[in-house]
Amino acid sequence: MSSPELTELERLRLTPGHIERVVVLTGAGISAESGIPTFRAVDGYWSRYRPEDLATPEAFAQNPQVVWEWYLARRHTIAQADPNAGHYALVEMDKLLSGQFTLITQNVDGLHQRAGSHDLFELHGNIFINRCSLCSRRFSDEVLNFQELPPVCPSCRGAIRPDVVWFGENLNISTVEDAFTRAREATLFLSIGTSSVVHPAATLPIVAAENGAFLIEVNPELTPISEGADLSLRAPASRVLPRITEMIRTILTSTASKKLS
Ligand code: APR
């Protein structure tokens, strides 16, 4: 992290009021340092493939085998990857703030869970979950035959698909509503590693800021929310998040010691 970013971060003075309700939104950028390609970078997924050829219901209807081959390749890449310091910092932040912390992710890679996060909102689903496109039942890999793609639903013989949200599909309405409720109530909103161009996720930081949250963005590149953020750090998540977690720990420790004195 360059010194200007470090100075900006060190100048940050969070207060006990800021950390009453912390909400974090993550995007593909938090997993980039784990070796998982993002979507819109120059070498990202959408620079090599057309989303409409792979991540739409029409693509799956037309060419389920090709869509599955792409998702199985992504599962393999993700399975080789490990969570990084950014993921672990959020696990620690959750432990420190227990009950005052919400994690919302656009990522489908499950790395937050592998780092130890739980009770998070997966807005776009999870690549490792299999769902029948007809009866919507979910199945573990073990009971499905991946020799033939798409796998066939053991219950209704429908085509099994990855349980992710494709372009043109609706997100789970209750998940979205809960996420927006948390964003509206946030006192501190961290937007981490997202290009902030896909809605409704990209609306969350805006709603949080409109309702009084202190908005921090962490992204090496500028995004549509950079200008409106209270602090926008051109820096990697793995360097900034551990620092923010330590700031929160210091606030909680000093608040606790004041109570004792
Ligand atoms: N730390 C923080 N941010 C990073 C890092 C890093 N180490 N490396 C890259 N980034 C930033 C990039 O600058 C970029 O702005 O992460 C962002 C990733 O943006 P996208 O590739 O657009 O991914 P995301 O914002 O998660 O996409 C949202 O679009 O394709 C759909 O469903 C897919 O969930 C995805 C959604």
Boltz pocket constraint, residues with backbone or C-beta under 6 A from the ligand:
constraints:
  - pocket:
      binder: B
      contacts: [[A, 26], [A, 27], [A, 28], [A, 29], [A, 30], [A, 32], [A, 33], [A, 38], [A, 39], [A, 40], [A, 41], [A, 44], [A, 106], [A, 107], [A, 124], [A, 165], [A, 192], [A, 193], [A, 194], [A, 195], [A, 196], [A, 197], [A, 198], [A, 218], [A, 219], [A, 220], [A, 221], [A, 222], [A, 223], [A, 235], [A, 236], [A, 237], [A, 238]]
      max_distance: 6.0
